[in-house]
Amino acid sequence: MSKPSVAILGLGTMGSGMAANLLKAGFSLTVYNRTAAKAEPLAHLGAQIASTPAEAARGADFIISMLADDTASRTVWLGTDGNSGALEAARPGAILIDSSTVSPAWIEELGAAAAAHGVELLDAPVTGSRTQAESGQLNFLVGGSESALASATPVLQAMAKEIIYLGPLGSGAKLKLINNFICGVQVASLAEGLTWIERSGLNRDKALEVLKSGAPGSPLLGAISARMTSQNYTVNFLLKLMCKDLLYAQNAAAETGVDLTTAANARALFERAIQQGHAEQDMSAVIEPIREK
C-alpha cells in the first residue's frame, strides 16, 4: 500500500529537517518555501518543489505548515493580494497540520475556515530545535479531533520522538506558548546571571558546573550556557522568534486574566538584542547586549 502524499509549507530551521525525515521515511513530498533556494537540497533528495502554497497543497493528503508567526501562517493558508492560499487548494478530506508556534486565536480562526472548506485542522506545534528536527526526535503537542490525529500519526511518527494528544483544537498552541514562555524567561535569566558571574571574579566554568548540577540545572541551561560561553550563535532557535513567542504568550495569558510579568521583562532583553543586530542569531545571543552594557 502506497504512503499518503504530504506537503510541507516552510523550510526554515525546523521545516527543512522535518521534510528530510519525511523523505527518508518514503513519503511522497512536495515542499514550498518563500525563498525558493532553501528548497533545492530537498529536491536532490526527491521532493517536488512548488512555486506557491496552493500548488504544494493541491492533491496532498496531509498539508503541514512550519512558519514564523501568525502573519506568515495566514498568508500561506489563506493567500494574499488575490493569490490563493493552501487552504483553498486542499482537496476534500485532506488533513491540515499547523506545526508553527502561533496564537490560539489564529488557530481557532484557521480551524473555522478549514471546517467551512470541508477539511480538518490539527494544531501540532513541536518542542525541540534544529537538532531534534534533523534527527526526527521532535515532540508534537497536538490539539484537534482524535480521528484526525489517528490518520496523521504515521506522518508525524516519521518526524517524532513523541506525539502527545492534549485535547480540542488550540490545545497544542496554548501549551507550546507556555513552554516557550518558561524557556524564554530561563534564557534571559541565564544571560543576566552568567554576565554577573563573568564580572564577579568567580571561576566561570566552576560556577556553571555548580548551577548545572544543582537546583537550577536543566537541559536548556546546559545547552544555552555552552553557546553563551563559546559565543557560538549558530541558529538552533532564532532570537527574534523567541521574542515573538513571549509576546504571543503574554497576549494569550492575558485572555485568562494572567499577567506574565516575567515574560515582559524577558522580552525587553530580547528586544534590546534585536535592536543591536542579533535578531537572526540563536536566542542565546541575548546575552551580548547585557555583556556590552
ABEGO torsion letter per residue (X at the ends): XBBBBBBBBEABAAAAAAAAAAAAAGBBBBBBBABAAAAAAAAAAGBBBBABAAAAABGBABBBBBBABAAAAAAAAAEBGGBBBAAAABBBGBBBBBABBBBAAAAAAAAAAAAAAGBBBBBBBBBEBAAAAAAGABBBBBBEBAAAAAAAAAAAAAABABBBBAEBBGAAAAAAAAAAAAAAAAAAAAAAAAAAAAAAGBBAAAAAAAAAABAABBAAAAAAAAAAAAGBABBABBAAAAAAAAAAAAAAAAAAGBBBAAAAAAAAAAAAAAAAGAAABBAAAAAAAAAAX
